[in-house]
Amino acid sequence: MAQECKNCGTLYKGNFCNNCGQSHNIHKINLSFVWHDLQHGLFHFDNGIIFTSWRLLKKPGITIKEFIKGKRIRYFPPVSMVVVMATLYGLLYHLLHINTFKYASSESVDFNELNEWLGSHYSIFTLLTIPFYSFCSYIFFKKQGYNFSEHIVLNSFLASQRLFFSLLSLPFLYYAKSLNQFYTISYLLVAIDVFLAYRGFDQFFDAIPKWKSFLLTTLCYLTAILILAICLAIIIVTV
């Protein structure tokens, strides 16, 4: 028996609308619906953030390539994943009163205010960095045949992977009692970021020899960091 889709109005038979794909089983909006939606979207072991994070941890480049080639239903959307994880990081960063610039000093820059801004706008800041990484990876790996938008997807997933390890680092940053400890943790995070980028690029661009992939990854990462640092310095000086 045909039924009308509550989303687009199309008459269809079966469990899903053949026009927009919405299920015929529409739950009433209540607390049970909200809890189910939260579990399904964030924590579902078959297609939520946990599943996607686990796949990125095991096989980052292969997972991202599968997503780009069309296997998408099981994976959390890359940009949405960055927003969720960056928002969580920013919230914990603020609640733990972590100060990235607590050992910095300047008469012209209020580093406490800058630190508060980064904590409050971390998801926006992280999203803004992705085009920089994507531009550099597009330039350095241009011969591999992927367009800029596909590099956006690639670097969004890799940003989520970096955020996962950044979240793990928060307790260590919180308990850092000296400049040396703080810098050691920060340098270790940079090394982990480079390694994660290399591992992801090496699997994603699997036609490139490993030594060349490592060289291009390092150049790509350092170039992106340099451009970001220059842009941030310009903003700090002009604001």
GUFILO-607539 format. One record per residue (C-alpha): residue number from 1; x, y, z. Coordinates in Angstrom, 2 decimals. Layout:
N
<r NUM, <X, Y, Z>>,
...
END
This chain:
239
<r 1, <0.00, 0.00, 0.00>>,
<r 2, <1.41, 3.37, -1.02>>,
<r 3, <2.05, 5.96, 1.66>>,
<r 4, <2.97, 9.63, 1.54>>,
<r 5, <6.47, 10.70, 2.62>>,
<r 6, <6.24, 13.19, 5.47>>,
<r 7, <9.43, 14.87, 4.26>>,
<r 8, <8.84, 15.49, 0.53>>,
<r 9, <5.25, 14.35, -0.09>>,
<r 10, <6.14, 11.59, -2.57>>,
<r 11, <3.90, 8.50, -2.69>>,
<r 12, <5.98, 5.34, -2.25>>,
<r 13, <5.92, 1.71, -1.12>>,
<r 14, <8.37, 0.09, 1.26>>,
<r 15, <10.32, 1.25, 4.28>>,
<r 16, <12.08, 4.22, 2.68>>,
<r 17, <11.00, 7.01, 0.34>>,
<r 18, <12.47, 6.43, -3.13>>,
<r 19, <12.76, 10.19, -3.67>>,
<r 20, <14.50, 11.53, -0.53>>,
<r 21, <15.37, 8.33, 1.37>>,
<r 22, <13.51, 9.14, 4.59>>,
<r 23, <12.31, 6.18, 6.64>>,
<r 24, <8.57, 5.61, 7.02>>,
<r 25, <9.14, 5.01, 10.75>>,
<r 26, <8.94, 8.56, 12.13>>,
<r 27, <9.37, 8.73, 15.89>>,
<r 28, <7.65, 11.31, 18.06>>,
<r 29, <10.00, 14.06, 19.24>>,
<r 30, <10.57, 13.43, 22.96>>,
<r 31, <13.45, 12.77, 25.36>>,
<r 32, <13.69, 9.17, 24.14>>,
<r 33, <14.09, 10.42, 20.55>>,
<r 34, <16.79, 12.92, 21.58>>,
<r 35, <18.72, 10.28, 23.51>>,
<r 36, <18.50, 7.78, 20.63>>,
<r 37, <19.63, 10.43, 18.15>>,
<r 38, <22.59, 11.36, 20.36>>,
<r 39, <23.63, 7.74, 20.74>>,
<r 40, <23.21, 7.01, 17.04>>,
<r 41, <25.04, 10.11, 15.81>>,
<r 42, <27.92, 10.29, 18.26>>,
<r 43, <28.44, 6.92, 19.88>>,
<r 44, <26.97, 4.31, 17.55>>,
<r 45, <29.59, 1.62, 17.04>>,
<r 46, <28.55, 0.99, 13.44>>,
<r 47, <28.54, 4.51, 12.01>>,
<r 48, <29.06, 7.19, 14.67>>,
<r 49, <32.03, 9.23, 15.84>>,
<r 50, <33.49, 6.31, 17.81>>,
<r 51, <33.41, 4.01, 14.77>>,
<r 52, <34.87, 6.69, 12.49>>,
<r 53, <37.59, 7.60, 15.04>>,
<r 54, <38.50, 3.93, 15.42>>,
<r 55, <38.73, 3.47, 11.66>>,
<r 56, <40.87, 6.62, 11.35>>,
<r 57, <43.14, 5.32, 14.08>>,
<r 58, <43.57, 1.92, 12.39>>,
<r 59, <43.60, 2.84, 8.69>>,
<r 60, <43.31, 6.63, 8.21>>,
<r 61, <44.21, 6.94, 4.53>>,
<r 62, <42.24, 3.86, 3.49>>,
<r 63, <39.18, 5.02, 5.46>>,
<r 64, <39.28, 8.50, 3.89>>,
<r 65, <39.72, 7.05, 0.41>>,
<r 66, <36.70, 4.79, 0.96>>,
<r 67, <34.64, 7.82, 1.97>>,
<r 68, <35.70, 9.83, -1.08>>,
<r 69, <34.97, 6.90, -3.41>>,
<r 70, <31.42, 6.59, -2.07>>,
<r 71, <31.36, 4.37, 1.05>>,
<r 72, <29.84, 7.07, 3.26>>,
<r 73, <26.82, 5.72, 5.12>>,
<r 74, <28.89, 4.21, 7.96>>,
<r 75, <31.12, 7.25, 8.53>>,
<r 76, <30.41, 10.45, 10.43>>,
<r 77, <30.58, 13.46, 8.04>>,
<r 78, <34.14, 14.92, 8.14>>,
<r 79, <33.37, 18.62, 8.67>>,
<r 80, <30.66, 17.86, 11.25>>,
<r 81, <33.12, 15.59, 13.05>>,
<r 82, <35.67, 18.40, 13.24>>,
<r 83, <33.05, 20.78, 14.65>>,
<r 84, <31.92, 18.31, 17.34>>,
<r 85, <35.43, 17.34, 18.45>>,
<r 86, <36.81, 20.89, 18.29>>,
<r 87, <33.84, 22.18, 20.30>>,
<r 88, <34.47, 19.50, 22.93>>,
<r 89, <38.17, 20.39, 23.01>>,
<r 90, <37.42, 24.11, 23.35>>,
<r 91, <34.94, 23.45, 26.15>>,
<r 92, <37.36, 21.30, 28.15>>,
<r 93, <40.20, 23.73, 27.39>>,
<r 94, <38.10, 26.53, 28.90>>,
<r 95, <36.82, 24.51, 31.89>>,
<r 96, <40.33, 23.35, 32.82>>,
<r 97, <41.65, 26.94, 32.51>>,
<r 98, <44.53, 25.85, 30.30>>,
<r 99, <46.63, 28.74, 29.02>>,
<r 100, <48.72, 28.07, 25.92>>,
<r 101, <50.40, 31.45, 26.34>>,
<r 102, <50.96, 31.40, 30.11>>,
<r 103, <54.73, 31.70, 29.65>>,
<r 104, <54.51, 34.38, 26.95>>,
<r 105, <54.79, 38.10, 27.65>>,
<r 106, <54.38, 41.21, 25.57>>,
<r 107, <53.51, 44.84, 26.21>>,
<r 108, <51.42, 45.10, 23.05>>,
<r 109, <49.54, 41.77, 23.20>>,
<r 110, <47.15, 40.59, 25.90>>,
<r 111, <47.90, 36.87, 25.78>>,
<r 112, <45.28, 36.04, 28.41>>,
<r 113, <42.60, 37.59, 26.23>>,
<r 114, <43.98, 35.80, 23.17>>,
<r 115, <43.94, 32.49, 25.06>>,
<r 116, <40.32, 33.01, 26.09>>,
<r 117, <39.37, 33.80, 22.51>>,
<r 118, <41.03, 30.61, 21.23>>,
<r 119, <39.27, 28.54, 23.86>>,
<r 120, <35.88, 30.06, 23.04>>,
<r 121, <36.30, 29.89, 19.25>>,
<r 122, <38.36, 26.71, 18.89>>,
<r 123, <35.93, 24.99, 16.52>>,
<r 124, <35.89, 28.03, 14.23>>,
<r 125, <39.67, 28.35, 14.39>>,
<r 126, <40.13, 24.65, 13.58>>,
<r 127, <37.75, 24.87, 10.62>>,
<r 128, <39.65, 27.92, 9.31>>,
<r 129, <42.93, 25.99, 9.39>>,
<r 130, <41.62, 23.19, 7.16>>,
<r 131, <41.74, 25.23, 3.89>>,
<r 132, <45.40, 26.07, 4.63>>,
<r 133, <46.33, 22.41, 5.10>>,
<r 134, <44.21, 21.48, 2.08>>,
<r 135, <45.85, 24.11, -0.13>>,
<r 136, <49.32, 22.83, 0.82>>,
<r 137, <48.43, 19.16, 0.37>>,
<r 138, <46.80, 20.00, -2.97>>,
<r 139, <50.00, 21.72, -4.13>>,
<r 140, <52.46, 19.12, -2.85>>,
<r 141, <50.38, 16.10, -3.94>>,
<r 142, <48.83, 17.65, -7.04>>,
<r 143, <50.06, 14.89, -9.35>>,
<r 144, <47.91, 12.33, -7.51>>,
<r 145, <44.78, 13.61, -9.29>>,
<r 146, <42.52, 14.66, -6.40>>,
<r 147, <40.67, 17.96, -6.56>>,
<r 148, <40.76, 20.65, -3.87>>,
<r 149, <37.39, 19.65, -2.40>>,
<r 150, <38.63, 16.10, -1.93>>,
<r 151, <41.67, 17.51, -0.14>>,
<r 152, <39.24, 19.38, 2.14>>,
<r 153, <37.65, 16.03, 3.06>>,
<r 154, <41.07, 14.44, 3.53>>,
<r 155, <42.31, 17.18, 5.85>>,
<r 156, <39.02, 17.40, 7.73>>,
<r 157, <39.31, 13.75, 8.72>>,
<r 158, <42.99, 14.21, 9.60>>,
<r 159, <42.07, 17.27, 11.69>>,
<r 160, <39.60, 15.08, 13.61>>,
<r 161, <42.37, 12.59, 14.21>>,
<r 162, <44.66, 15.34, 15.55>>,
<r 163, <41.85, 16.60, 17.78>>,
<r 164, <41.46, 13.13, 19.26>>,
<r 165, <45.07, 13.16, 20.44>>,
<r 166, <44.80, 16.80, 21.49>>,
<r 167, <41.91, 15.82, 23.76>>,
<r 168, <44.10, 13.12, 25.29>>,
<r 169, <46.82, 15.71, 25.93>>,
<r 170, <44.62, 18.08, 27.97>>,
<r 171, <45.23, 16.39, 31.36>>,
<r 172, <48.99, 16.55, 30.77>>,
<r 173, <48.82, 20.24, 29.84>>,
<r 174, <46.67, 20.87, 32.91>>,
<r 175, <49.21, 19.29, 35.26>>,
<r 176, <52.29, 20.79, 33.56>>,
<r 177, <54.14, 22.65, 36.31>>,
<r 178, <57.03, 24.18, 34.43>>,
<r 179, <57.96, 25.76, 31.12>>,
<r 180, <60.01, 22.70, 30.14>>,
<r 181, <57.10, 20.31, 30.80>>,
<r 182, <54.69, 22.49, 28.85>>,
<r 183, <57.05, 22.76, 25.88>>,
<r 184, <57.83, 19.03, 25.98>>,
<r 185, <54.13, 18.18, 25.70>>,
<r 186, <53.63, 20.76, 22.96>>,
<r 187, <56.60, 19.48, 20.93>>,
<r 188, <55.41, 15.90, 21.39>>,
<r 189, <51.99, 16.88, 20.02>>,
<r 190, <53.63, 18.48, 16.97>>,
<r 191, <55.62, 15.27, 16.38>>,
<r 192, <52.43, 13.20, 16.70>>,
<r 193, <50.64, 15.54, 14.28>>,
<r 194, <53.39, 15.12, 11.68>>,
<r 195, <53.37, 11.34, 12.12>>,
<r 196, <49.57, 11.16, 11.81>>,
<r 197, <49.66, 13.34, 8.70>>,
<r 198, <52.39, 11.15, 7.17>>,
<r 199, <50.52, 7.93, 8.00>>,
<r 200, <47.30, 9.30, 6.53>>,
<r 201, <48.94, 10.67, 3.38>>,
<r 202, <51.06, 7.54, 2.90>>,
<r 203, <47.97, 5.32, 2.90>>,
<r 204, <45.86, 7.76, 0.90>>,
<r 205, <48.47, 8.46, -1.79>>,
<r 206, <49.63, 4.84, -1.88>>,
<r 207, <51.29, 5.13, -5.30>>,
<r 208, <54.08, 7.31, -3.87>>,
<r 209, <57.22, 5.72, -2.34>>,
<r 210, <57.30, 6.01, 1.46>>,
<r 211, <60.40, 8.23, 1.56>>,
<r 212, <58.86, 10.67, -0.89>>,
<r 213, <55.55, 10.60, 0.97>>,
<r 214, <57.34, 11.44, 4.23>>,
<r 215, <59.27, 14.29, 2.59>>,
<r 216, <56.18, 15.79, 0.95>>,
<r 217, <54.14, 15.39, 4.14>>,
<r 218, <56.78, 17.18, 6.21>>,
<r 219, <57.05, 20.02, 3.70>>,
<r 220, <53.26, 20.26, 3.45>>,
<r 221, <52.78, 20.35, 7.22>>,
<r 222, <55.57, 22.87, 7.87>>,
<r 223, <54.41, 25.14, 5.04>>,
<r 224, <50.85, 25.13, 6.37>>,
<r 225, <52.09, 25.91, 9.91>>,
<r 226, <54.26, 28.74, 8.58>>,
<r 227, <51.39, 30.31, 6.63>>,
<r 228, <49.08, 29.99, 9.64>>,
<r 229, <51.68, 31.53, 11.94>>,
<r 230, <52.19, 34.48, 9.59>>,
<r 231, <48.43, 35.06, 9.29>>,
<r 232, <47.98, 34.81, 13.07>>,
<r 233, <50.87, 37.22, 13.67>>,
<r 234, <49.35, 39.71, 11.24>>,
<r 235, <45.98, 39.46, 13.00>>,
<r 236, <47.56, 39.92, 16.45>>,
<r 237, <49.53, 42.97, 15.36>>,
<r 238, <46.67, 44.67, 13.52>>,
<r 239, <43.86, 44.01, 16.03>>,
END
